Amino acid sequence: MSVMVEEQRKAGARQWGALAVLILPVLLVSVNNTALSFALPAISQGLRPTAAQLLWIVDVYPLILAALLIPMGSLGDRMGRRKMLVIGSTGFGLVSLLAAFAPSAEWLLAARVGTAVFGSMLLPTTLSLLRTVFRDDRQRSLAIAIWTAGFSAGAALGPIAGGFLLNHFWWGSVFLLAVPALVAFLIAAPLLLPESKDPNPGPVDPASIVLAVATMAPVVYGIKSLATGGSPLHGILFIAVGVLCGVLFARRQVAKDYPMLDLRFFRSARFSGGLSVNVVSNVALFGFLFFFTQYLQLINGMDPMTSGLLMIPGLLLSILTGLGAERIARLIGVRSAVVLGLLLVAAGFFVVAFTDQMSSSTPILVAFTVMSAGTGLATTLSTDLVVSSVPESKAGAASAVSETGYEVGAVLGTAVLGGLTTAFYQAHLELPAAVDSTRAQAAHETLGGALDVAAESPLSSAIADAATAAFSAGMQWTSVFGGILVAVVALVLVRVLRADRRVRRARV
Protein backbone atom coordinates (compact mmCIF):
# COMPACT_ATOMS: atom_id res chain seq x y z
CA MET A 1 0.00 0.00 0.00
CA SER A 2 2.78 2.46 0.90
CA VAL A 3 4.46 1.78 -2.44
CA MET A 4 1.22 2.60 -4.28
CA VAL A 5 0.82 5.83 -2.33
CA GLU A 6 4.42 6.78 -3.12
CA GLU A 7 3.85 6.09 -6.83
CA GLN A 8 0.73 8.26 -6.78
CA ARG A 9 2.81 11.08 -5.29
CA LYS A 10 5.33 10.91 -8.11
CA ALA A 11 4.88 13.46 -10.91
CA GLY A 12 4.33 12.26 -14.45
CA ALA A 13 4.57 13.81 -17.92
CA ARG A 14 1.56 16.06 -17.29
CA GLN A 15 3.10 17.53 -14.14
CA TRP A 16 6.46 18.21 -15.82
CA GLY A 17 4.55 19.81 -18.69
CA ALA A 18 2.84 22.01 -16.11
CA LEU A 19 6.26 23.06 -14.84
CA ALA A 20 7.27 24.14 -18.35
CA VAL A 21 4.10 26.24 -18.51
CA LEU A 22 4.77 27.81 -15.10
CA ILE A 23 8.30 28.83 -16.10
CA LEU A 24 7.08 30.90 -19.07
CA PRO A 25 5.75 33.89 -17.05
CA VAL A 26 8.79 33.85 -14.75
CA LEU A 27 11.22 33.74 -17.67
CA LEU A 28 9.50 36.56 -19.52
CA VAL A 29 9.19 38.84 -16.50
CA SER A 30 12.93 38.39 -15.88
CA VAL A 31 13.84 39.04 -19.53
CA ASN A 32 11.56 42.08 -19.58
CA ASN A 33 13.23 43.65 -16.55
CA THR A 34 16.85 43.20 -17.64
CA ALA A 35 16.12 44.23 -21.24
CA LEU A 36 14.54 47.48 -20.00
CA SER A 37 17.82 48.67 -18.48
CA PHE A 38 19.44 48.49 -21.92
CA ALA A 39 16.57 50.44 -23.51
CA LEU A 40 16.84 53.46 -21.18
CA PRO A 41 19.15 55.52 -23.43
CA ALA A 42 16.82 54.99 -26.42
CA ILE A 43 13.78 55.80 -24.26
CA SER A 44 15.49 59.02 -23.17
CA GLN A 45 16.00 60.03 -26.79
CA GLY A 46 12.60 58.86 -28.04
CA LEU A 47 10.26 60.13 -25.31
CA ARG A 48 12.35 62.91 -23.77
CA PRO A 49 11.37 62.15 -20.17
CA THR A 50 12.53 64.34 -17.32
CA ALA A 51 15.19 62.94 -14.99
CA ALA A 52 12.49 62.23 -12.38
CA GLN A 53 10.26 60.48 -14.93
CA LEU A 54 13.13 58.28 -16.15
CA LEU A 55 13.95 57.32 -12.56
CA TRP A 56 10.32 56.42 -11.87
CA ILE A 57 10.03 54.39 -15.08
CA VAL A 58 12.69 52.14 -13.55
CA ASP A 59 11.74 52.34 -9.87
CA VAL A 60 7.95 52.16 -9.95
CA TYR A 61 7.95 48.48 -10.92
CA PRO A 62 9.84 47.07 -7.88
CA LEU A 63 8.06 49.54 -5.59
CA ILE A 64 4.56 48.37 -6.53
CA LEU A 65 5.61 44.75 -6.94
CA ALA A 66 6.99 44.58 -3.40
CA ALA A 67 3.87 46.28 -2.03
CA LEU A 68 1.39 43.92 -3.73
CA LEU A 69 3.05 40.48 -3.55
CA ILE A 70 1.61 39.50 -0.16
CA PRO A 71 -1.96 40.72 -0.90
CA MET A 72 -1.92 39.01 -4.32
CA GLY A 73 -0.57 35.77 -2.86
CA SER A 74 -3.35 35.77 -0.30
CA LEU A 75 -5.99 36.57 -2.93
CA GLY A 76 -4.69 33.70 -5.05
CA ASP A 77 -5.18 31.34 -2.10
CA ARG A 78 -8.78 32.55 -1.88
CA MET A 79 -9.99 32.96 -5.48
CA GLY A 80 -7.88 30.24 -7.12
CA ARG A 81 -4.21 30.29 -8.10
CA ARG A 82 -4.67 29.26 -11.73
CA LYS A 83 -7.37 31.88 -12.18
CA MET A 84 -5.10 34.54 -10.68
CA LEU A 85 -2.24 33.41 -12.90
CA VAL A 86 -4.36 33.63 -16.06
CA ILE A 87 -5.62 37.10 -15.13
CA GLY A 88 -2.09 38.27 -14.35
CA SER A 89 -0.64 36.86 -17.59
CA THR A 90 -3.39 38.37 -19.74
CA GLY A 91 -2.96 41.76 -18.10
CA PHE A 92 0.83 41.63 -18.27
CA GLY A 93 0.73 40.87 -22.01
CA LEU A 94 -1.80 43.61 -22.81
CA VAL A 95 0.01 46.25 -20.76
CA SER A 96 3.31 45.25 -22.39
CA LEU A 97 1.71 46.07 -25.75
CA LEU A 98 0.68 49.47 -24.42
CA ALA A 99 4.21 50.06 -23.15
CA ALA A 100 5.75 49.12 -26.52
CA PHE A 101 3.80 51.81 -28.34
CA ALA A 102 3.76 54.45 -25.60
CA PRO A 103 3.62 57.94 -27.20
CA SER A 104 4.87 59.76 -24.09
CA ALA A 105 6.84 59.27 -20.88
CA GLU A 106 3.63 59.55 -18.84
CA TRP A 107 2.06 56.75 -20.89
CA LEU A 108 5.08 54.50 -20.40
CA LEU A 109 5.14 55.23 -16.67
CA ALA A 110 1.47 54.25 -16.40
CA ALA A 111 2.20 51.06 -18.34
CA ARG A 112 5.02 50.20 -15.93
CA VAL A 113 2.55 50.58 -13.06
CA GLY A 114 0.22 48.16 -14.85
CA THR A 115 2.94 45.56 -15.44
CA ALA A 116 3.86 45.75 -11.74
CA VAL A 117 0.25 45.14 -10.69
CA PHE A 118 -0.18 42.16 -13.00
CA GLY A 119 3.37 40.93 -12.35
CA SER A 120 2.56 40.70 -8.64
CA MET A 121 -0.12 38.16 -9.56
CA LEU A 122 2.35 35.95 -11.42
CA LEU A 123 5.29 35.25 -9.14
CA PRO A 124 3.61 33.94 -5.95
CA THR A 125 0.99 31.96 -7.86
CA THR A 126 3.51 30.14 -10.07
CA LEU A 127 5.53 29.13 -7.02
CA SER A 128 2.51 28.07 -4.96
CA LEU A 129 1.16 25.98 -7.86
CA LEU A 130 4.44 24.05 -7.84
CA ARG A 131 3.56 22.98 -4.30
CA THR A 132 0.23 21.67 -5.57
CA VAL A 133 1.57 19.95 -8.69
CA PHE A 134 4.63 18.26 -7.13
CA ARG A 135 3.78 16.21 -4.03
CA ASP A 136 7.04 14.29 -3.80
CA ASP A 137 9.71 16.15 -1.81
CA ARG A 138 12.58 15.38 -4.15
CA GLN A 139 10.63 16.18 -7.29
CA ARG A 140 9.33 19.42 -5.77
CA SER A 141 12.90 20.42 -4.89
CA LEU A 142 13.98 19.80 -8.48
CA ALA A 143 10.94 21.66 -9.82
CA ILE A 144 11.70 24.68 -7.64
CA ALA A 145 15.33 24.53 -8.79
CA ILE A 146 14.19 24.65 -12.42
CA TRP A 147 11.70 27.44 -11.58
CA THR A 148 14.47 29.44 -9.88
CA ALA A 149 16.74 28.86 -12.87
CA GLY A 150 14.10 30.62 -14.97
CA PHE A 151 15.07 33.90 -13.32
CA SER A 152 18.77 33.44 -14.08
CA ALA A 153 18.00 32.30 -17.63
CA GLY A 154 15.85 35.38 -18.14
CA ALA A 155 18.57 37.63 -16.75
CA ALA A 156 21.06 36.06 -19.18
CA LEU A 157 18.72 36.33 -22.18
CA GLY A 158 17.68 39.91 -21.40
CA PRO A 159 20.92 41.66 -22.44
CA ILE A 160 21.27 39.49 -25.57
CA ALA A 161 17.66 39.73 -26.73
CA GLY A 162 17.37 43.38 -25.72
CA GLY A 163 20.63 44.30 -27.41
CA PHE A 164 19.58 42.54 -30.64
CA LEU A 165 16.16 44.20 -30.72
CA LEU A 166 17.56 47.66 -29.95
CA ASN A 167 20.11 47.26 -32.73
CA HIS A 168 17.37 46.48 -35.27
CA PHE A 169 14.11 48.01 -34.00
CA TRP A 170 12.76 50.85 -31.83
CA TRP A 171 13.01 50.96 -28.03
CA GLY A 172 9.46 49.63 -27.55
CA SER A 173 10.38 46.30 -29.12
CA VAL A 174 11.90 45.13 -25.80
CA PHE A 175 8.41 45.13 -24.26
CA LEU A 176 7.09 42.85 -27.02
CA LEU A 177 9.32 40.01 -25.82
CA ALA A 178 6.63 39.03 -23.32
CA VAL A 179 3.71 38.81 -25.71
CA PRO A 180 4.32 35.59 -27.77
CA ALA A 181 5.31 33.51 -24.74
CA LEU A 182 2.35 34.74 -22.70
CA VAL A 183 -0.02 33.87 -25.56
CA ALA A 184 1.43 30.33 -25.56
CA PHE A 185 1.01 30.25 -21.80
CA LEU A 186 -2.67 31.24 -21.98
CA ILE A 187 -3.30 28.40 -24.44
CA ALA A 188 -1.46 25.74 -22.40
CA ALA A 189 -2.39 26.80 -18.85
CA PRO A 190 -6.03 25.61 -18.85
CA LEU A 191 -4.91 22.26 -20.30
CA LEU A 192 -2.05 21.45 -17.92
CA LEU A 193 -2.44 23.47 -14.73
CA PRO A 194 -4.80 22.32 -11.97
CA GLU A 195 -6.87 24.82 -10.04
CA SER A 196 -6.06 25.05 -6.35
CA LYS A 197 -7.02 27.30 -3.49
CA ASP A 198 -7.47 27.40 0.27
CA PRO A 199 -10.59 25.33 1.11
CA ASN A 200 -11.30 27.50 4.17
CA PRO A 201 -9.94 30.92 3.27
CA GLY A 202 -12.20 33.15 5.32
CA PRO A 203 -13.47 36.50 4.02
CA VAL A 204 -11.31 38.97 2.11
CA ASP A 205 -9.93 41.59 4.52
CA PRO A 206 -9.62 44.96 2.68
CA ALA A 207 -8.08 46.64 5.74
CA SER A 208 -5.25 44.08 5.84
CA ILE A 209 -4.62 44.58 2.11
CA VAL A 210 -4.37 48.36 2.60
CA LEU A 211 -2.06 47.94 5.60
CA ALA A 212 0.17 45.46 3.71
CA VAL A 213 0.56 47.93 0.84
CA ALA A 214 1.05 50.83 3.28
CA THR A 215 3.80 48.80 4.98
CA MET A 216 5.88 47.78 1.98
CA ALA A 217 5.54 50.78 -0.38
CA PRO A 218 6.77 53.48 2.04
CA VAL A 219 9.63 51.31 3.31
CA VAL A 220 10.87 50.50 -0.21
CA TYR A 221 10.43 54.12 -1.31
CA GLY A 222 12.23 55.42 1.78
CA ILE A 223 15.18 53.09 1.22
CA LYS A 224 15.41 54.11 -2.45
CA SER A 225 15.22 57.78 -1.48
CA LEU A 226 18.13 57.40 0.93
CA ALA A 227 20.10 55.40 -1.64
CA THR A 228 19.71 58.01 -4.39
CA GLY A 229 20.80 60.98 -2.30
CA GLY A 230 17.38 62.22 -1.27
CA SER A 231 16.66 64.08 1.94
CA PRO A 232 17.53 61.83 4.91
CA LEU A 233 14.55 63.18 6.84
CA HIS A 234 12.27 62.44 3.89
CA GLY A 235 13.51 58.85 3.57
CA ILE A 236 13.42 58.14 7.31
CA LEU A 237 9.87 59.56 7.54
CA PHE A 238 8.61 57.18 4.86
CA ILE A 239 10.34 54.22 6.50
CA ALA A 240 8.79 55.19 9.86
CA VAL A 241 5.32 55.32 8.29
CA GLY A 242 5.88 51.88 6.78
CA VAL A 243 7.07 50.43 10.08
CA LEU A 244 4.03 51.87 11.90
CA CYS A 245 1.68 50.35 9.32
CA GLY A 246 3.59 47.08 9.63
CA VAL A 247 2.97 47.01 13.38
CA LEU A 248 -0.75 47.67 12.78
CA PHE A 249 -0.80 44.96 10.10
CA ALA A 250 0.82 42.43 12.45
CA ARG A 251 -1.58 43.22 15.29
CA ARG A 252 -4.55 42.82 12.95
CA GLN A 253 -3.28 39.44 11.69
CA VAL A 254 -2.89 38.15 15.25
CA ALA A 255 -6.43 39.24 16.12
CA LYS A 256 -8.10 37.71 13.01
CA ASP A 257 -9.50 34.19 12.90
CA TYR A 258 -8.57 34.03 9.18
CA PRO A 259 -5.46 36.21 8.79
CA MET A 260 -4.20 37.26 5.38
CA LEU A 261 -0.71 36.29 6.56
CA ASP A 262 -0.37 33.80 9.40
CA LEU A 263 2.49 35.20 11.49
CA ARG A 264 2.99 31.80 13.08
CA PHE A 265 4.88 30.91 9.89
CA PHE A 266 7.82 32.89 11.25
CA ARG A 267 8.14 30.57 14.25
CA SER A 268 9.36 27.87 11.89
CA ALA A 269 13.14 27.69 11.51
CA ARG A 270 12.63 26.53 7.93
CA PHE A 271 10.43 29.49 7.04
CA SER A 272 12.34 32.27 8.81
CA GLY A 273 15.74 30.80 7.91
CA GLY A 274 14.80 30.39 4.25
CA LEU A 275 13.41 33.92 4.09
CA SER A 276 16.62 35.30 5.62
CA VAL A 277 18.66 33.58 2.91
CA ASN A 278 16.47 35.10 0.18
CA VAL A 279 16.91 38.60 1.58
CA VAL A 280 20.66 38.37 2.23
CA SER A 281 21.42 36.71 -1.13
CA ASN A 282 19.72 39.51 -3.02
CA VAL A 283 21.32 42.18 -0.86
CA ALA A 284 24.67 40.69 -1.85
CA LEU A 285 23.88 40.14 -5.52
CA PHE A 286 22.35 43.55 -6.26
CA GLY A 287 24.95 45.36 -4.18
CA PHE A 288 27.64 43.57 -6.17
CA LEU A 289 25.93 44.37 -9.49
CA PHE A 290 25.84 48.06 -8.53
CA PHE A 291 29.61 48.38 -8.82
CA PHE A 292 30.20 45.42 -11.18
CA THR A 293 28.26 46.94 -14.11
CA GLN A 294 29.88 50.36 -13.60
CA TYR A 295 33.30 48.75 -13.48
CA LEU A 296 32.76 46.92 -16.77
CA GLN A 297 31.24 49.85 -18.66
CA LEU A 298 32.90 52.95 -17.17
CA ILE A 299 36.34 51.69 -16.14
CA ASN A 300 36.84 48.99 -18.79
CA GLY A 301 34.89 50.89 -21.46
CA MET A 302 32.66 48.00 -22.54
CA ASP A 303 29.30 48.53 -24.22
CA PRO A 304 26.16 47.21 -22.46
CA MET A 305 25.79 44.14 -24.68
CA THR A 306 29.42 43.08 -24.19
CA SER A 307 28.99 43.57 -20.44
CA GLY A 308 25.89 41.40 -20.56
CA LEU A 309 27.72 38.67 -22.46
CA LEU A 310 30.50 38.62 -19.83
CA MET A 311 27.86 37.97 -17.17
CA ILE A 312 26.56 34.86 -18.93
CA PRO A 313 29.13 32.34 -17.51
CA GLY A 314 28.17 33.36 -13.97
CA LEU A 315 24.46 33.23 -14.72
CA LEU A 316 24.82 29.80 -16.35
CA LEU A 317 26.69 28.53 -13.29
CA SER A 318 23.88 29.91 -11.14
CA ILE A 319 21.44 27.82 -13.18
CA LEU A 320 23.59 24.70 -12.90
CA THR A 321 24.10 24.96 -9.13
CA GLY A 322 20.39 25.59 -8.73
CA LEU A 323 19.55 22.49 -10.74
CA GLY A 324 22.08 20.48 -8.74
CA ALA A 325 20.99 21.90 -5.38
CA GLU A 326 18.80 18.96 -4.45
CA ARG A 327 21.57 16.45 -5.21
CA ILE A 328 24.10 18.51 -3.21
CA ALA A 329 21.63 18.67 -0.31
CA ARG A 330 21.28 14.90 -0.32
CA LEU A 331 25.05 14.52 -0.15
CA ILE A 332 25.88 17.02 2.60
CA GLY A 333 22.50 17.96 4.10
CA VAL A 334 20.17 20.88 3.40
CA ARG A 335 21.58 23.08 6.15
CA SER A 336 25.18 22.53 5.05
CA ALA A 337 24.27 23.17 1.40
CA VAL A 338 22.52 26.47 2.24
CA VAL A 339 25.48 27.61 4.35
CA LEU A 340 27.90 26.52 1.61
CA GLY A 341 25.99 28.68 -0.88
CA LEU A 342 26.23 31.72 1.37
CA LEU A 343 29.94 31.14 2.00
CA LEU A 344 30.50 31.09 -1.78
CA VAL A 345 28.71 34.45 -1.97
CA ALA A 346 30.98 35.78 0.78
CA ALA A 347 34.00 34.36 -1.06
CA GLY A 348 33.02 36.33 -4.17
CA PHE A 349 33.14 39.54 -2.15
CA PHE A 350 36.50 38.64 -0.62
CA VAL A 351 38.01 38.01 -4.07
CA VAL A 352 37.21 41.63 -4.96
CA ALA A 353 38.31 42.90 -1.56
CA PHE A 354 41.80 41.42 -1.69
CA THR A 355 42.76 41.61 -5.37
CA ASP A 356 43.84 44.46 -7.66
CA GLN A 357 41.01 45.47 -10.00
CA MET A 358 43.02 48.14 -11.85
CA SER A 359 45.48 45.84 -13.63
CA SER A 360 43.00 43.15 -14.72
CA SER A 361 39.26 42.49 -14.84
CA THR A 362 39.75 38.75 -14.29
CA PRO A 363 39.37 38.82 -10.48
CA ILE A 364 36.01 40.59 -10.53
CA LEU A 365 34.70 38.26 -13.25
CA VAL A 366 35.83 35.27 -11.16
CA ALA A 367 34.16 36.85 -8.13
CA PHE A 368 30.85 37.26 -9.98
CA THR A 369 31.00 33.65 -11.16
CA VAL A 370 31.69 32.33 -7.63
CA MET A 371 28.95 34.53 -6.17
CA SER A 372 26.46 33.40 -8.83
CA ALA A 373 27.17 29.75 -8.01
CA GLY A 374 26.52 30.41 -4.32
CA THR A 375 23.36 32.39 -5.00
CA GLY A 376 21.93 29.67 -7.25
CA LEU A 377 22.57 27.01 -4.62
CA ALA A 378 21.39 28.97 -1.56
CA THR A 379 18.25 30.58 -3.00
CA THR A 380 17.00 27.38 -4.64
CA LEU A 381 17.11 25.51 -1.33
CA SER A 382 15.83 28.46 0.71
CA THR A 383 12.82 28.88 -1.58
CA ASP A 384 12.01 25.20 -1.14
CA LEU A 385 12.36 25.58 2.65
CA VAL A 386 9.88 28.47 2.70
CA VAL A 387 7.28 26.86 0.43
CA SER A 388 7.44 23.42 2.05
CA SER A 389 7.26 24.76 5.62
CA VAL A 390 3.57 25.76 5.44
CA PRO A 391 0.35 23.86 4.71
CA GLU A 392 -0.50 23.57 1.02
CA SER A 393 -3.60 25.74 1.50
CA LYS A 394 -1.36 28.65 2.56
CA ALA A 395 1.25 28.19 -0.18
CA GLY A 396 0.28 31.41 -1.97
CA ALA A 397 0.83 33.61 1.07
CA ALA A 398 4.13 31.86 1.90
CA SER A 399 5.33 32.17 -1.71
CA ALA A 400 4.46 35.86 -1.68
CA VAL A 401 6.54 36.40 1.47
CA SER A 402 9.42 34.57 -0.20
CA GLU A 403 9.16 36.79 -3.29
CA THR A 404 8.88 39.89 -1.11
CA GLY A 405 12.15 38.85 0.52
CA TYR A 406 13.77 38.87 -2.92
CA GLU A 407 12.41 42.34 -3.72
CA VAL A 408 13.36 43.85 -0.36
CA GLY A 409 16.81 42.30 -0.66
CA ALA A 410 17.26 43.86 -4.12
CA VAL A 411 16.30 47.30 -2.80
CA LEU A 412 18.52 46.97 0.27
CA GLY A 413 21.43 45.75 -1.83
CA THR A 414 21.37 48.85 -4.01
CA ALA A 415 20.66 51.14 -1.05
CA VAL A 416 23.12 49.77 1.52
CA LEU A 417 25.99 48.30 -0.49
CA GLY A 418 25.51 50.72 -3.38
CA GLY A 419 25.43 53.60 -0.90
CA LEU A 420 28.61 52.34 0.76
CA THR A 421 30.39 52.09 -2.60
CA THR A 422 29.44 55.68 -3.39
CA ALA A 423 30.46 56.90 0.07
CA PHE A 424 33.85 55.17 -0.11
CA TYR A 425 34.37 56.53 -3.64
CA GLN A 426 33.67 60.07 -2.50
CA ALA A 427 35.94 59.71 0.54
CA HIS A 428 38.88 58.38 -1.52
CA LEU A 429 38.61 60.69 -4.55
CA GLU A 430 41.59 63.09 -4.66
CA LEU A 431 41.38 65.43 -7.66
CA PRO A 432 44.19 67.68 -8.91
CA ALA A 433 44.14 71.07 -7.20
CA ALA A 434 43.63 72.81 -10.55
CA VAL A 435 40.08 71.41 -10.93
CA ASP A 436 37.54 74.14 -10.12
CA SER A 437 34.95 73.63 -7.36
CA THR A 438 31.96 73.19 -9.70
CA ARG A 439 33.62 70.42 -11.68
CA ALA A 440 35.06 68.89 -8.53
CA GLN A 441 31.56 68.65 -7.05
CA ALA A 442 30.25 66.96 -10.21
CA ALA A 443 33.17 64.52 -10.14
CA HIS A 444 32.51 63.65 -6.50
CA GLU A 445 28.87 62.73 -7.20
CA THR A 446 29.45 59.59 -9.31
CA LEU A 447 32.13 57.83 -11.31
CA GLY A 448 30.22 58.67 -14.50
CA GLY A 449 30.21 62.34 -13.53
CA ALA A 450 33.96 62.27 -12.91
CA LEU A 451 34.63 60.72 -16.32
CA ASP A 452 32.42 63.36 -17.98
CA VAL A 453 34.47 66.06 -16.23
CA ALA A 454 37.67 64.34 -17.34
CA ALA A 455 36.53 64.29 -20.97
CA GLU A 456 36.15 68.08 -20.96
CA SER A 457 39.32 68.93 -19.03
CA PRO A 458 42.97 69.32 -20.05
CA LEU A 459 43.72 67.26 -16.93
CA SER A 460 41.75 64.37 -18.41
CA SER A 461 44.16 61.56 -17.60
CA ALA A 462 44.81 62.67 -14.00
CA ILE A 463 41.08 63.08 -13.23
CA ALA A 464 40.15 59.74 -14.80
CA ASP A 465 42.95 57.92 -12.97
CA ALA A 466 41.95 59.46 -9.65
CA ALA A 467 38.28 58.57 -10.18
CA THR A 468 38.90 54.98 -11.20
CA ALA A 469 41.32 54.46 -8.31
CA ALA A 470 38.77 55.87 -5.85
CA PHE A 471 36.00 53.71 -7.28
CA SER A 472 38.21 50.63 -7.08
CA ALA A 473 38.90 51.43 -3.43
CA GLY A 474 35.16 51.82 -2.87
CA MET A 475 34.54 48.42 -4.44
CA GLN A 476 37.12 46.80 -2.19
CA TRP A 477 35.91 48.32 1.08
CA THR A 478 32.28 47.57 0.22
CA SER A 479 33.29 43.98 -0.58
CA VAL A 480 34.97 43.64 2.82
CA PHE A 481 31.73 44.74 4.48
CA GLY A 482 29.55 42.57 2.20
CA GLY A 483 31.70 39.49 2.68
CA ILE A 484 31.68 39.81 6.47
CA LEU A 485 27.89 40.44 6.48
CA VAL A 486 27.11 37.31 4.44
CA ALA A 487 29.58 35.16 6.39
CA VAL A 488 28.03 36.24 9.72
CA VAL A 489 24.53 35.44 8.43
CA ALA A 490 25.77 32.02 7.30
CA LEU A 491 27.15 31.31 10.79
CA VAL A 492 23.89 32.46 12.42
CA LEU A 493 21.90 30.18 10.11
CA VAL A 494 24.00 27.19 11.22
CA ARG A 495 22.47 27.70 14.65
CA VAL A 496 18.97 28.72 13.51
CA LEU A 497 18.49 25.81 11.11
CA ARG A 498 19.83 23.34 13.68
CA ALA A 499 16.45 23.69 15.44
CA ASP A 500 14.66 21.73 12.71
CA ARG A 501 15.69 18.12 12.09
CA ARG A 502 14.18 18.26 8.59
CA VAL A 503 16.68 20.97 7.72
CA ARG A 504 19.58 19.42 9.60
CA ARG A 505 19.54 16.33 7.45
CA ALA A 506 18.80 15.95 3.77
CA ARG A 507 15.45 14.56 2.73
CA VAL A 508 15.71 11.03 1.42
KAGITA-V888155 format. One record per run of one state. SS is the DSSP state (@ for helix, = for strand, . for the rest). FROM is the first residue (numbers start at 1). LEN is the number of residues. If there is no record, write none. Layout:
ss = {SS:SS}
from = {FROM:FROM}
len = {LEN:LEN}
This chain:
ss = {.:@:.:@:.:@:.:@:.:@:.:@:.:@:.:@:.:@:.:@:.:@:.:@:.:@:.:@:.:@:.:@:.:@:.:@:.:@:.:@:.}
from = {1:2:10:13:48:51:80:81:101:105:134:137:169:171:193:206:228:232:256:263:268:269:300:304:324:325:333:334:354:362:389:392:429:437:446:447:456:460:500:501:505}
len = {1:8:3:35:3:29:1:20:4:29:3:32:2:22:13:22:4:24:7:5:1:31:4:20:1:8:1:20:8:27:3:37:8:9:1:9:4:40:1:4:4}
